[in-house]
Amino acid sequence: MKFTRLFTLLIIFWMGFILHPQGQPGLQMPKGKAGEDFNKINSSGKRDGLWVRQYKNKPAVLYYSGYYTQGVPSGVWEFYDQDGYLMSKVNHVQDTTVNVVQFFYKEGGLMAEGQFVGAMKEGKWNRMKNGVWKLYHPNQQVSTIENYKMGVREGNVRIFSAQGVMVVDENYLDGEKHGPFTEWSEKGKKIKEGSYVMGNLNGEFTTYYESGSIKEKGSYTKGILDSVWRFYHDGGRDQLIIHYDMGEIVKKIYLNMEVEEYYESGIPKRFCTYEKGKLQGPFKEYYDVGHFEVYEATEEDKRNGIMERQKLVDTVVAVEGDYLDGHFEGEITFRKKDGSMDRVETWEGGKMIKTTAKNN
């Protein structure tokens, strides 16, 4: 029984160490007397040696612990949160002007590290990130490697998943995205690439399916869709071509896809299918008539936060039937705007061979 109890206590102690490997150093007050053994003023009237500061609302917890040399902060200082856990370490490479800093998770792992440089900016003393900074996931995998120039992102930035896979590789100039960039999925598959010019997408832009085949490819001009954009099915089959002129659609060319178009009112305009650039199979075209009715959501919807739903009623099909190689084929039904029958045409081989329309 004694052995079991001792073993249990050891396990509890070991688990506590794993969860908080840094312990709670902010609860460890320096030995001796303030003013004599620490927090001393030297003969020159300057702070010297070990200095600590406590939280005003928690005097039993240290806010920081560090050393002064003739009134100037020196060496590595530690800062703690109000529970006594280590928040950060600051290495005074050059008094308060150049500091190498590490930030920590409460669990004890490294959160970020890099350099701060102090300088006057807009009439105020500022501590600014400078050089290479690294950020870490809680599992201690690097999450971000970024570069700064006096507080502004400058140069390459790389972002990684918690599994260590690079998911973003991009560049900055004066704090703006600038230059080529590439993005990958967490599985390491390329999903996007292009370029920025001072924060705006510019030039060629390409996205990819998880399989690696191109999904869409086109160009931006100052952040606006421009020129010819091509869209593909997974595997490379052409889907759609859109011609843009500075964001405005000039022309759409459907190649291999099912098309659903709607009026600005939200009423369906047409449903159809294109194959190799030609209309094929069943189609429907609608008048811009009808409306949406609101009805109460089901109890299951409400549990999911949906309080009401809409349904479209009183729409009118203007024309319906089938296409074959871009031409009507078989019976094509035409209706008037009030929904009444107008006529039925029969087509074969691209030619109408019969109609119920009455001759005037």
N, C-alpha and C positions, 0 to 999 in steps of 0.2 A: 504493500500500500504506500509506504514512504517513497519507494522508487517511482511508482506511478505518479504520485503527486509532484515529485521533483521533476520528472520528465515533462509533465504538463506545464509546470511553471517555466521550464526552459523553452518549451515550444511557444508559450505566450510571449516571453521575452524576445525570442528570435523573430516572431512575426512582427512585433512592434518595431524591431530594428529594421526589418525589410521595408515596412510601410513608411517609416520616418528615419532613414539612415542618418540624417543630419541631427536627429534629436531635436531638442528645444533650447539651443544655446542662448536665446534671448532671456531665459529664466535664470541664467548663471551670472550672478552679480560678481564683480571683481572683489578679491579679498583685500582687506585693509580698510583705511579710512579715506573718504573723499577729501581732497585738498592736501593730503599727505602722501598716500600711496597711488592715487589716481586723481584725475581732474585737477591737476596741479598747475599753478602759475609760477614760472621760473623768476629768477632775479631780474630778468629784463622785462618782466610784466607780460610775458607771452605764454600761451598754453604750451605745455611740453609733456611728453610721455603719453601714457594711456588716458583716454577720455571716453566717457560713456554718457549717454542721455537716455532717460526713461520716458515712457508715455505718461503724460499728465494725468490721464484718467486711469492708468494702470501703472503706478510707480514701481510695482514689483517686476515689470517687464521692460527690458532694454529696447530702445529704438535703434541705437547704433553703438558700436564699439570700435575705436580706432585710435591711432597715434598721431600726435603733433610733434613736429620738430621746429622749435623756435617759432611757434605760432602758425606754422604751415602744415596742412594735412599731409601725411606721408604713409607709405606702405599700403597694406590692404585693410580696408574698413569693411565691417559687416553690418548689415541692416536687417532688422527683424520685424515680423508682423506682431499684432497685439496678442497673439497666442505664444509668441516666443520662437516661432519657426523662422529659419533663415529666408529672407526675401532676396537679398542681393549682396554681392561683394564688389567693392570698388577699389581698384589698384591705382593709387595716385602716382602715375608715371612721371608727371610734371605738375606738382601741387594740385590745384583744381582746374588747371588748363587742359591737361590731357589725362583722361582716365580710361582704363580698361575695365569693363563692367561685365558681371555675370548676374543674370536673374534666375531664380529657382522656383519650381513648383512647390507647393506646400508639402507634397509628399517627399520632397528632397531632390528630385531630378532637375537637371539643367533645363531652363526654359529659353534663354537667349544669351548671347554674348557678343560683345563688340566694343568699339571705342567711342567715347564722347570727347568732343573738343569744345572748350569754352571760349567764347568770343563775344564782343559787343556787336549786337545786331539791332538796328532801329532804336538805338539809345538804351538798350537793355542787355544785361549779361545773359547769354543763352548757352545752354549745353546742347550741342548738336551732334547727331550721329555722324561718324566719319569713317571711311574705309569699309572693310568687310564686316558684315553682321551675319550671325548664324542664329536661326530659331530652331527649336526642337519640339517634336511631339512628346506627349507624356511617356511614351515607351523609349524615349531617347534617340529615336531616329531623327535625322536632320529633316526639318520641314521646309526651311527656306534659307537660301544663301543669297544675300543682296548686298549691293554696294551703294555707299553714300558719299557725297561731297558736301561737307559743311551743312548737314541737315537735309539735304535734297538727294533723292534717289538718282544715281548716275551710274550707267554701265549695266552689266549683266545681272539678271535676277533669275534664280532657279528655284522651283518649288517641287517638293517631293511628297509622296503619300506616306502614311504611317508605316508602310511596308518597304519603304526605301526606293520606290519607283519614281523617277522624275516625271512630273505631269505638266510642268510649264517651264519653258526656256524663253525669256524675253529680255528686251533691252530698254534702258531709260536714258533720257537726256533732259537735264534741268527739271527733273521730277515728272516728266511726261513720257509715256510709252513712245519709243522711237526706234525704228529699225526692225529687223526680222524677228518673228516669234514662232514658236511651235508649241502645240499642246498635245498631250497623250492621255489615254485613259489610265486608270489605276492598274490595268493589265499590261501597260506598256505599249499599247497600240496607238499609232499616230491618229489624231482626230481632227486637227486643225492646224493650218499654217498660213502665214501672210506677213504683212509689214505695216508698221505705223509710221506716221510722220507727225511728230509733236502732238500725240494723243489721238490722232485720227487714223482710222484704217485707210491705207492708200496703196494702190497697186494690186497685184494678183492676190487672190484669196481662195483657199481650197479647204474643203472639209472632207472627211473620210468616214466610211463605214468601219465597224469593228473588224471586218474581214480584210481591210486594207484597200479596198477599191474606192474610187472617188465618188463622193456623194454630190457635191456641187463645186463649181469652179467659175470664178468671174473676177471682176475688178471693182475696186473702190476708188473714188476721187474725193479726197478730203472728207472721208467718212460717209460718203453717199454712194449708193449703188449706181454703177455706171457701165456702159458698154454692154457686151454680150455675156450673159450668164447661162451656163449649161448645167442641167441637173440629170442625175443618173440613178438607175436602180442598183441595188447591191449586186455586184457581179459585172457591172459595166454597161448594161443596156441603157441606151438613151431614153430619157423620160420627158424632158421639157427644155425649151430654149426661150429665154426672155431677153429682149433687147431693151436696155434702159438708156435714158438720156438724163443724167444727173438726177436720178431718183424717180423720174417719170417713166412709166411703162410705155414703150413705143409699139411693141409687137410681142405676141406670145405665139410660139409654135409648139403645139402638142405633138409628141412623137409616140410614146408608148405609155399610156396611163389612163386611169379612170378620172373623169373630170366632173367636178361639182362646182357650179357657179351660182351666185346669189345676187339678187338686186340689193341696193343699199338698204331697203326696208327689211332685209333678212329673209324675204320670200325666195324660194328656189327659182333659179333662172333656167338651168338645164343640167341634166345628168346624161353622160355619154362616155364612150370609150374610144381611145385612139390606139391604133396599132400601125407601126411604121409610118406614122404621120397621117394616116387615113382613119376616118370614122368607121368603126366596126361594131356590129351587134346592136342591142336594144338602146333606145334613147328616149328621153322626154324633155320637152321644152314647156315652160310655164309662162302664163301672164303674171304681171306684177299685181296680183290681187290675193286677198286672204288676210288673216290677222292671227295674232297670238292670244290664246286664252290662258289665264292664270288659274291654277287649281291647287288645292292644299296638298302638301307633300304627305307621303305615307309615314307611319310611325318609325319605320327603319330609316327613312330619309332624315327625319327630325333628330334621331339619335346621332346622325352623322353631320348635324348642323345645317341641313337643307330644310328651309321652312316652307318653300313653295316651288312649284314647277310650272313650265309653260308647254302648251301644245299648239301646233299650227293647224288652223282650220280654214275651210272655205277656199282652198287654193283651186286653181283651174289649170288643167293641162291644155296647152295650146296645140301641140303636135306630139304624137308618139308613134313609135314603130321600130324598124330596124334599118341599119346601114350595112352595106357590103362594099368594101373597097372605096369608101367615100361617097357612095350613092345610096339613095333610098332603095330598099329591097322588100318586096312583099307588100302587105297592107299598111298604109300610113294613114292614121286617123287625125283629122283636123277638127278643133272645136272653136266655138265662138267664145267671147270673153265672159258671157253669162253661163258658160258650161254646156250649152246646147250643141248638138252635132252640126257641124258645117258640111263636111264631106269625108269620104274615104277614097284614097287613091291606091291603085295596085301598080307596083313597079317590078320590072324584071330586066336584068342586064343593064341597069342604068337608064331605062326608059319607062315612062308611065304607059301602061297598057289598058288601064281602065280607071274610071272615076265616077263617083255618084253625084258630082257637082252638076247642077242644072244649068243649061245654057241660057243666058239672058237673051 
